[in-house]
């Protein structure tokens, strides 16, 4: 089982997805499948449960070891709805 304490000190950045504008193209979960996934109910992108902030499927803490692939997902999103916030 995932232990959130192992990542606690590595979170420097927050990621937000504007889910209502998502086109379900899959580029984010293809670019960084450990962080992004497709919601089975509405087919939109969401953040993997272990990284969510207070259970919010559209907001999560970015672990240092996934920051590069998350930045790639931000860059390749065709509708630019994924944002990193310091």
C-alpha positions in Angstrom: 0.0 0.0 0.0 1.2 3.5 -0.8 2.6 5.5 2.1 1.9 9.2 1.7 4.6 10.0 4.3 7.4 8.8 2.0 6.5 11.7 -0.4 5.5 14.3 2.2 8.7 16.3 1.9 9.1 16.0 -1.8 5.9 18.0 -2.7 6.9 21.4 -4.0 4.3 21.9 -6.7 0.6 21.4 -7.0 -1.1 20.2 -10.3 -4.6 21.2 -11.3 -6.8 19.9 -14.1 -9.7 21.9 -15.4 -11.7 18.7 -15.8 -14.8 20.2 -17.4 -12.7 21.4 -20.4 -10.9 18.0 -20.8 -11.4 16.3 -24.2 -10.4 12.8 -23.0 -7.6 12.7 -25.6 -5.3 10.6 -23.2 -2.1 12.5 -23.7 -1.7 13.2 -20.0 -2.2 9.6 -18.8 0.0 8.4 -21.7 2.7 10.9 -20.8 2.6 10.2 -17.0 0.5 7.2 -16.2 1.7 7.1 -12.6 0.0 10.5 -11.9 -2.8 10.9 -14.4 -5.6 8.4 -15.2 -8.9 8.3 -17.0 -12.0 8.5 -14.8 -14.1 5.4 -15.5 -17.4 7.3 -15.0 -17.0 10.4 -17.1 -13.9 9.4 -19.2 -12.2 12.7 -18.2 -8.6 13.0 -16.9 -8.1 12.8 -13.2 -5.2 12.6 -10.7 -4.3 9.2 -9.3 -5.9 8.8 -5.9 -2.6 8.6 -4.0 -1.6 12.1 -5.0 -5.0 13.9 -4.6 -5.3 16.8 -2.3 -8.2 16.1 0.1 -9.7 13.7 -2.3 -10.1 16.2 -5.1 -9.8 14.3 -8.4 -8.7 17.5 -10.2 -5.9 18.6 -7.8 -2.8 16.9 -6.6 0.6 17.2 -5.0 3.4 16.6 -7.5 6.1 14.3 -6.2 9.7 15.2 -7.2 10.3 11.9 -9.0 7.3 12.5 -11.3 7.7 16.2 -12.0 9.4 15.8 -15.4 6.7 13.6 -16.8 3.9 15.8 -15.4 5.6 18.8 -17.0 5.6 16.9 -20.3 1.8 16.2 -19.8 1.2 20.0 -19.3 3.1 20.8 -22.5 1.4 18.2 -24.7 -2.2 18.7 -23.5 -3.9 20.0 -26.7 -6.4 22.1 -24.7 -3.9 23.4 -22.1 -6.1 22.5 -19.1 -3.3 21.1 -16.8 -1.5 23.6 -14.7 1.4 23.5 -12.2 1.2 25.9 -9.3 4.2 26.7 -7.0 
